[in-house]
Amino acid sequence: MKQKASAQWQGSLKEGTGTLSTGSGALTDKPYSFKTRFEGEQGTNPEELIGAAHAGCFSMAFSMILGGAGFTPDKIDTSATITLEPKDGGFAITASHLDVTAVIAGIDDATFQDLAGKAKAGCPVSKLLNATITMDAKLA
């Protein structure tokens, strides 16, 4: 399976603007810029999209692992915080932190933590990121 996304950029780093699109059409010419990435201006940026991908990937992987252990989650809420910081004269994504809250009938916390850890390590996006990946997981 292969998925596509694209970016277009025009202009200099600080004054230029770009658009992001996905092959599915979920994003079509979504604007982004230096200001949306580094200065907190409203709009998207690559790190936000990586965070969405990591949160979604983890949630699906966790559901699969829970199912394999005989549990069906009622709900898994995951958010990912991506850290972008100066490194080696440029910038690097150095971490992704997952915050997970789940409702799962009949599971104890030790089993929950074990299975969540397996999902964190096994999710394909976790495997892609060359960064420290941490997680806080709790049953609701």
Backbone bond lengths (Angstrom), bond angles and torsions (degrees), N, CA, C in turn:
res aa  C-N    CA-C-N  psi(-1)  N-CA   C-N-CA  omega(-1)  CA-C   N-CA-C  phi
1 M - - - 1.443 - - 1.519 109.14 -
2 K 1.300 116.32 137.91 1.455 122.00 176.10 1.516 108.33 -133.77
3 Q 1.333 115.86 137.71 1.463 122.31 176.97 1.518 108.28 -119.94
4 K 1.312 116.71 148.01 1.457 120.37 -178.01 1.520 111.64 -119.79
5 A 1.304 114.15 147.35 1.457 123.52 170.56 1.517 106.19 -143.72
6 S 1.332 116.38 158.80 1.454 118.69 -178.21 1.521 110.40 -142.25
7 A 1.316 114.13 158.42 1.458 121.90 177.12 1.522 108.70 -135.78
8 Q 1.320 114.92 144.11 1.461 121.35 172.95 1.519 106.52 -126.51
9 W 1.329 116.98 136.93 1.462 122.05 -179.97 1.513 108.80 -131.63
10 Q 1.343 115.43 139.25 1.454 120.67 176.96 1.519 108.53 -134.13
11 G 1.335 116.32 129.09 1.447 120.61 175.22 1.509 113.57 99.84
12 S 1.331 113.87 -174.89 1.463 120.68 -178.77 1.534 110.08 -74.00
13 L 1.331 115.24 170.19 1.468 119.72 -178.02 1.523 112.13 -57.40
14 K 1.330 117.64 -52.36 1.462 120.23 -173.04 1.528 114.02 -81.99
15 E 1.307 118.19 -31.34 1.462 119.90 -177.91 1.529 112.88 -100.08
16 G 1.314 117.06 -15.65 1.454 120.83 -176.19 1.514 113.06 -73.98
17 T 1.317 114.18 171.34 1.458 121.49 176.17 1.518 109.04 -139.42
18 G 1.313 114.52 160.99 1.444 119.39 179.27 1.507 111.21 -145.76
19 T 1.318 114.18 175.36 1.463 120.60 174.97 1.518 108.61 -134.49
20 L 1.320 114.42 149.51 1.460 122.87 177.52 1.520 108.64 -119.78
21 S 1.326 116.29 139.41 1.463 121.51 178.47 1.519 109.25 -139.77
22 T 1.314 115.71 152.15 1.463 120.94 175.54 1.523 109.47 -116.53
23 G 1.301 114.83 152.43 1.456 120.23 -179.42 1.515 113.12 -60.52
24 S 1.337 117.10 -30.73 1.461 121.02 -179.31 1.518 112.55 -75.26
25 G 1.331 116.70 -17.41 1.456 120.52 -175.45 1.520 113.07 89.96
26 A 1.330 117.97 0.31 1.467 120.47 177.51 1.522 110.47 -58.90
27 L 1.320 116.10 -35.51 1.468 122.21 171.35 1.515 107.11 -121.97
28 T 1.305 116.12 129.63 1.460 120.72 176.53 1.516 108.12 -132.06
29 D 1.311 115.57 112.38 1.464 121.99 179.04 1.527 112.00 50.49
30 K 1.328 116.73 44.74 1.465 121.85 178.05 1.524 108.13 -74.24
31 P 1.337 118.75 121.52 1.464 120.39 -175.73 1.527 113.12 -70.85
32 Y 1.325 115.01 146.03 1.458 122.03 171.65 1.521 108.04 -148.40
33 S 1.346 115.17 160.55 1.462 119.27 -176.17 1.522 109.33 -159.39
34 F 1.308 116.19 177.26 1.462 121.66 174.13 1.522 109.64 -56.44
35 K 1.323 116.23 -42.08 1.466 120.48 -177.50 1.529 112.32 -66.58
36 T 1.335 118.40 -36.75 1.470 119.52 178.74 1.522 111.10 -74.86
37 R 1.307 115.93 -22.25 1.458 119.74 -178.20 1.521 112.69 -91.08
38 F 1.322 117.46 -41.01 1.467 120.35 -171.46 1.520 115.19 -116.96
39 E 1.323 118.01 -14.39 1.464 119.33 -173.82 1.525 113.86 -120.28
40 G 1.316 117.73 10.62 1.455 120.81 174.34 1.518 116.27 76.00
41 E 1.324 117.40 9.83 1.468 119.58 177.00 1.525 109.14 -66.33
42 Q 1.321 116.10 146.18 1.462 121.46 -179.70 1.528 109.94 -60.10
43 G 1.297 116.62 135.09 1.453 122.79 -179.47 1.515 109.22 141.37
44 T 1.296 116.58 177.57 1.455 119.62 -176.04 1.520 111.34 -95.68
45 N 1.321 115.05 175.65 1.462 122.24 176.98 1.519 108.03 -161.12
46 P 1.321 118.40 164.04 1.460 120.35 -177.38 1.533 113.65 -58.24
47 E 1.330 117.44 -37.43 1.465 119.72 -177.87 1.525 111.57 -66.04
48 E 1.322 117.01 -38.73 1.464 120.73 177.42 1.527 110.03 -61.22
49 L 1.317 116.34 -41.42 1.462 120.14 -179.12 1.525 111.26 -69.72
50 I 1.329 117.23 -36.43 1.468 120.32 175.16 1.523 109.40 -64.11
51 G 1.336 116.91 -40.88 1.460 120.59 177.32 1.523 112.06 -60.38
52 A 1.322 117.04 -44.49 1.465 120.62 177.76 1.530 110.58 -62.02
53 A 1.329 115.97 -41.82 1.461 120.03 179.04 1.528 110.94 -63.95
54 H 1.338 117.29 -42.61 1.459 120.15 -178.56 1.529 110.86 -67.41
55 A 1.337 117.35 -44.04 1.468 120.74 179.53 1.527 110.72 -62.20
56 G 1.317 116.81 -44.54 1.464 120.19 -179.90 1.516 112.41 -66.75
57 C 1.313 116.78 -42.87 1.460 121.55 179.56 1.521 110.79 -62.71
58 F 1.347 116.13 -47.05 1.458 119.97 179.45 1.525 110.77 -59.09
59 S 1.333 117.66 -46.64 1.466 120.73 -177.26 1.519 111.68 -59.29
60 M 1.320 116.62 -41.97 1.469 119.83 178.35 1.525 111.30 -67.73
61 A 1.334 117.08 -43.10 1.468 120.52 179.01 1.525 110.68 -63.11
62 F 1.329 117.07 -41.18 1.454 121.27 179.76 1.527 110.39 -63.99
63 S 1.316 117.14 -42.03 1.461 120.62 177.04 1.525 111.25 -59.62
64 M 1.338 116.34 -42.23 1.469 120.65 179.01 1.528 110.94 -63.98
65 I 1.326 116.49 -46.17 1.465 120.55 -178.63 1.525 110.97 -66.42
66 L 1.323 116.88 -39.95 1.470 120.01 175.80 1.522 110.29 -60.84
67 G 1.330 117.12 -44.75 1.462 121.02 179.09 1.516 111.97 -60.08
68 G 1.319 116.78 -39.85 1.455 120.87 178.47 1.520 112.65 -65.68
69 A 1.332 116.26 -23.60 1.466 121.27 178.50 1.528 111.69 -96.31
70 G 1.340 117.29 5.45 1.458 121.13 176.30 1.520 115.22 90.21
71 F 1.323 117.57 16.47 1.462 121.33 179.97 1.530 109.85 -116.55
72 T 1.338 115.59 143.82 1.457 121.12 174.33 1.524 107.92 -118.91
73 P 1.312 117.36 116.05 1.461 118.66 -179.40 1.528 111.30 -71.38
74 D 1.329 115.67 137.70 1.461 119.93 171.62 1.523 108.99 -75.75
75 K 1.348 115.25 -36.39 1.455 119.52 -178.37 1.521 109.06 -161.66
76 I 1.332 115.84 139.40 1.469 123.03 171.86 1.522 106.48 -127.92
77 D 1.324 116.41 118.35 1.469 121.90 175.10 1.520 107.57 -108.72
78 T 1.313 116.94 121.14 1.463 121.54 -178.68 1.522 109.78 -129.28
79 S 1.325 115.95 133.48 1.456 120.39 169.75 1.521 107.54 -124.82
80 A 1.301 116.08 148.46 1.460 121.37 179.52 1.523 108.54 -121.61
81 T 1.324 115.57 133.39 1.455 121.82 175.09 1.523 107.63 -109.87
82 I 1.312 116.14 116.87 1.458 122.55 -177.48 1.524 108.88 -97.26
83 T 1.328 116.74 131.05 1.459 121.83 178.88 1.520 109.51 -103.26
84 L 1.322 115.37 121.67 1.459 123.28 174.70 1.518 106.43 -115.65
85 E 1.333 116.76 124.07 1.463 119.21 -177.34 1.523 110.84 -146.11
86 P 1.340 115.69 160.97 1.464 119.36 178.08 1.532 110.92 -60.86
87 K 1.327 114.88 138.65 1.465 119.40 179.18 1.522 108.75 -161.07
88 D 1.327 115.97 130.82 1.460 122.13 174.75 1.532 113.11 52.70
89 G 1.323 116.84 42.22 1.450 121.05 177.86 1.508 114.96 79.27
90 G 1.302 118.45 3.67 1.461 122.87 177.85 1.518 109.27 -142.32
91 F 1.302 117.00 -143.44 1.457 121.93 177.25 1.520 108.96 -127.56
92 A 1.326 115.61 153.76 1.460 121.08 177.91 1.519 109.27 -145.97
93 I 1.305 115.86 145.14 1.457 120.72 168.67 1.520 104.96 -80.42
94 T 1.325 115.65 113.71 1.460 120.22 -172.94 1.519 113.64 -105.71
95 A 1.320 117.70 -12.77 1.466 118.33 -178.02 1.519 110.95 -160.87
96 S 1.312 114.00 154.02 1.460 122.61 169.13 1.514 106.07 -134.76
97 H 1.328 116.53 122.21 1.462 121.02 178.80 1.524 108.69 -109.87
98 L 1.319 115.95 125.00 1.461 121.80 179.01 1.522 109.66 -98.05
99 D 1.324 116.67 129.72 1.465 122.45 169.76 1.515 106.27 -109.63
100 V 1.330 115.00 120.28 1.459 121.14 -173.38 1.522 109.75 -125.03
101 T 1.311 116.20 130.53 1.457 122.35 170.87 1.519 106.29 -129.03
102 A 1.325 115.90 130.60 1.463 119.07 -176.38 1.522 111.03 -136.65
103 V 1.309 114.81 150.72 1.453 123.03 172.41 1.524 106.16 -112.83
104 I 1.345 115.99 114.73 1.464 121.48 -176.08 1.523 107.29 -141.03
105 A 1.294 117.21 114.20 1.467 121.26 -178.55 1.526 110.44 -68.08
106 G 1.344 115.81 136.62 1.459 121.98 169.96 1.515 116.35 79.51
107 I 1.311 119.83 7.71 1.464 121.03 -178.16 1.524 109.46 -102.89
108 D 1.330 116.94 140.94 1.464 120.18 174.38 1.529 108.67 -93.32
109 D 1.338 115.60 163.38 1.461 119.90 -173.34 1.530 112.24 -63.81
110 A 1.331 118.31 -38.32 1.467 120.12 -178.90 1.532 110.70 -62.74
111 T 1.319 116.88 -43.91 1.468 120.93 178.18 1.521 110.28 -66.25
112 F 1.332 116.14 -42.41 1.462 121.47 177.68 1.521 111.13 -57.15
113 Q 1.331 117.11 -48.98 1.467 121.23 -178.90 1.525 111.11 -62.87
114 D 1.333 116.93 -42.15 1.465 121.45 179.89 1.534 110.86 -61.43
115 L 1.332 115.87 -47.99 1.465 119.41 -177.78 1.529 111.55 -70.12
116 A 1.339 117.51 -35.85 1.468 120.18 176.29 1.526 110.15 -63.65
117 G 1.334 117.49 -40.50 1.459 121.19 177.70 1.513 112.04 -62.59
118 K 1.322 116.90 -38.80 1.464 120.48 177.00 1.526 111.17 -65.28
119 A 1.329 116.52 -39.02 1.469 119.70 178.27 1.525 110.51 -67.50
120 K 1.337 117.01 -39.85 1.472 120.58 179.00 1.528 110.33 -60.71
121 A 1.309 117.12 -43.66 1.466 121.10 -178.90 1.529 112.41 -74.70
122 G 1.339 117.25 -31.84 1.453 120.75 -172.25 1.514 116.11 -94.53
123 C 1.299 117.71 -14.05 1.468 120.54 -179.80 1.528 109.03 -61.45
124 P 1.336 118.07 132.58 1.465 120.09 -178.25 1.534 114.70 -56.39
125 V 1.322 118.48 -33.55 1.467 119.12 178.63 1.523 109.90 -70.85
126 S 1.340 118.29 -36.63 1.465 120.19 174.95 1.524 110.28 -58.85
127 K 1.314 116.16 -41.47 1.463 120.62 -179.65 1.531 111.49 -66.67
128 L 1.323 117.27 -29.40 1.460 121.73 -179.16 1.521 112.18 -73.99
129 L 1.322 116.53 -38.85 1.462 120.61 -173.70 1.522 111.30 -73.08
130 N 1.314 116.67 127.61 1.467 122.04 174.79 1.517 106.24 -95.22
131 A 1.334 115.31 67.81 1.457 121.40 -174.29 1.524 108.54 -150.83
132 T 1.306 115.26 163.45 1.458 120.21 173.02 1.521 108.37 -71.53
133 I 1.318 116.59 129.31 1.465 120.51 179.98 1.516 107.27 -118.39
134 T 1.336 116.95 119.50 1.452 122.31 178.93 1.525 108.78 -118.76
135 M 1.345 115.31 170.35 1.452 118.71 -176.16 1.519 109.60 -156.59
136 D 1.325 116.99 143.66 1.458 124.85 164.86 1.515 105.71 -117.55
137 A 1.317 116.84 119.64 1.458 120.55 -177.98 1.523 109.32 -123.26
138 K 1.320 116.33 137.51 1.464 119.09 179.35 1.514 109.92 -145.69
139 L 1.322 114.09 146.85 1.443 120.66 173.65 1.526 108.61 -82.31
140 A 1.304 116.70 141.80 1.463 120.16 179.32 1.509 109.88 -98.80
